[in-house]
């Protein structure tokens, strides 16, 4: 007698003409061998978990006051209008029961098929079994009904302030996403099929991946998003040619080697965010913004910030502005023998660039000729999606943690930003690694995403309290270096690039900040996509388009409605043209280093390397 191996879907995965007893014996041996590895891995997992750091509970979730407000609103509504609550519950119960009866009737009729499925499309349920298999389809439909019921219940809450409603909705969605059937082995057909096909080897490999991640992070679970052995900064990432020409305790200054015979007289300096490393601008030649800028004939400098340890506990925004921005600008002026530079600030570095511009205005200093802002917030009256983590319940916890550690550890920053896109950055990678047993992909962007940095404790609290929570720069003024800095002090020509689906720096908030600046020369560009992909959008890719409208007098929605949209076209050339007209005439290309600024080392320098 012969047989065919089958997967859980019921379809043949491979035809094998073998006696049944040999086939069963071979599978049993493989399964037993794989299961024998589980005990050893379980011991390692237990040992690793014992090393887990004690995390402040206030950093694990929203404070009780938010839950009390939501509960009070729910019961108030139930007392005031009980029929509304009953209608919601009856509708949910009706859908669930109708679906159960429909599924039962199909089985009773001898049909091994799923009933009609009108649930919306969802990439998590791409396996055909979610549609065709009665078991998996039943679970999926019930999950989708529950998810919709929870969403409807939150939407129906009355008496909640808009900010509280936004937070309740966000954290409810986190629970919904966490409880998706795809996140559990027994209800994930992809994982079960892989386990059957590999005689359990995929589950053993998944456990090995889990143990590896927990051991590597001292008991904490941080999912490895990319193959850490596939990339080395300076070898296959951050490889644009240049030299470190200045270094202090805050940053290294990189001057890039020109690729054109002539360059614009006014040099350009980029201040990247110090919550990540600068080589996002230089992942590889094909999508390197750094290389593209140099190829357009600009003398380019980039700041590479130090990755602080606890010795930087008392380093605040003052040091970033004075020992960072002002020092870097002065060094570039000396190297290029010019009176002013053009500057770019990306994300938090754009916020701090605007503070610097205000300070320069107060001092009558014209060292910055024009400024560009990439995904930058200067008006925090609407903090977008990230705002759910900027209330006192979280910020109080961060302040306490900084007082204990001296720094805001990169662990907390990485986790927070990951939860803003939990399905993409937590659950899907976890399924691939821990259930399917797959190795992390060799993906440069995800490698960079996992190569995060710490923040000095003092600076983190100044930023969170004064700028994010109290919105001082756009309202009463932000006190720094003996001056009261205000957004209206920004008068140089400005160009801002925001991203349409940015979950960190909402584009409408970015637009509002640029509106409040006193510059008479303003350009606003809206790129498609998000915080990273919208910026790292090379011309050759022809992927994301952009909006452009010179009239910034109206609301953000009115601006976009009237804007000219160029599909599948990078914003880089539009910005490059804007920059060129504000960079003076051409001169002979400048090589890194001069008589007073000797070359210290090759790009990408040393500050970018520590983990």
C-alpha positions, 0 to 999 in steps of 0.5 A: 500500500502506498500513500501521499503526504498531505498538509492540513488543507487536505491537498497533497504537498508531495507524492511519495510511493512508500509503504505506510509503516516506513513513512510513519516511522520516518515522520515519528523519528523526525518529530521525536528528534525535534521535540527532544530539542524543546526541553533544552530550549525551554531551560534556556528560555527560563534562564533568559527570562530571569534576567528581565529588567524591572520596567516601571509599570507606568511605561507599560500602559496608560494610567488608570485615570483614562480607564476610569474616564472611559468606564464612567462615560460608558455607564453614564451612557448606559444609564442615560440611554440604555436602549442605545447600549442594548441596540449595540449588544443585540446587533453584535449578538445577532451577527454572531449567532447568525454566523454560528447557525449558518456554519452549523447548517453547512456542516449538518448538510454535509458540506465541509465549506465555509458559509458566506463571508462578507468581512472586509479584506485584511492582509493578515488573512491572506491564506486561502484557508481563512476563506475556504476552511470552515474552522479557520473561517469561523474563527476569522469572522467571529474575530472580525465581528468582535473587533468591529463591536469593540470599535463601535462601542468606543465610538459611541462613548459620550462625554469624553474629551477628544484627546481621551477618546483618541487614546481610548480608541488607540489602546482598544485597537492595540488589544484587538490587534494583539488578540488576532487569531493569526497571533496564536499557533492553534489558529494560524493555518500558515504556522500549522501547515509549516509545522506539519510539512517540517515535522515540527522543525519550524516550531523548534526553530521558532523557539530557538529564534525566541530564545535568541532574541530574549538572551540578546536583550537581557530578558526583554523581548525585542524581535529581531527585524533584520539579519544582523550579520548581513550589514556592517555600517561603513562596509555595505551601509553608509558608504558614501565617500567623505571624511570626519573633519571635526569632533566634539563630545556631541557630534562628528562632522562629516564632509562628503567628497564632491562628485562634480567639478563645481559646487554651489558656494553656499554649503549645506549641512544636514542635522539628522535626528539623534533618536536614530542614526544618520545613515538612513540617509545613506543606506545604499547607493541606489536610495542614498539622499546623501549621494544624490545631494552631492551629485547635484553639486552641493558641498554637503556636511552631515552631523553624526550625533553621539550615542549617549550613555549615563554620563550625558544625564545632564546634557539638555537642549542647550548643549544640542543647540550650542555645542551641536548646531551653532558649533557645527554651523561655525565649523562649516563656515570656517571650512568653506570660508563663507558667511552663511550656510543652508541647513536641513533638520530631520524630525526632532532635529528639525524642531531643534533647528527651528529653535536655533533659528529663533536664537540666531534671530534674537542674537542678530546672527545671519549664519543660516541663509535658508532652512529645510525641514523634513517631517518636522513638528514645531506646533504641537497643538495636535500631536497626531498618533504619537500623542497617545504616549505624551500624556502625564501617565507615560511622561511621568514614567519616562521622567522617573526612568531618566532620573534612575538611568540618566538616559532614556534607553533606546529600548523604550523608544523602540518599543513605543514607535513599534506599537504605533505600527504594531502589526507591521513591526511586532506581530507579523515579524513575530509570526514569521520568526517564532511560529514559522521559524524563518530567519530575519530578512536581510533588509537594510531599512529594518536593520537601521530601524533596530539600530537605535540610540539613547537620549540624555535624560535632561534633554528628553524631559525638556523636549517632552514637557516644554515642546510636546506637552506645553507647546511652548515654542508655538505659544508662550515661548520656550526658554533656552540659553537666556532667551524666550524662543518663539516660532514667529522668530523664524524669518529665513526662507524655509522649505518643509517636506511632510509625509501624507501617512506619517504616524510620528509627525502628522503632516497637518501639524507640520503645515500648521507650524510652518504657517506660524513662522514669519518667513516671507519665503515659504514652500511646503511639499507633501510626499506620499507614504510615511515618516521614512519611505516618504523621505527616502524616495529616490528619483529612480524608484518612480514610486511615491508622488508629491503635492505642491501648492505655493498658497499656504494661507488656508487650512491644510485640507484646503492646501492639499485640495488645491495642490498640484499632484505629481504621481510617482515622482520624488520630491527630491528634484523639486527641493533640489531646485528650491535649494539651488536658487538659494545656494549662490553661484558655482565655485570649484569643488571643495575637498574634505579637510583644509589647513585648519581642519585636518581629516580625523577619519573616513566617513561614516566616522566612529560615533555611528558605530556603538550599539 
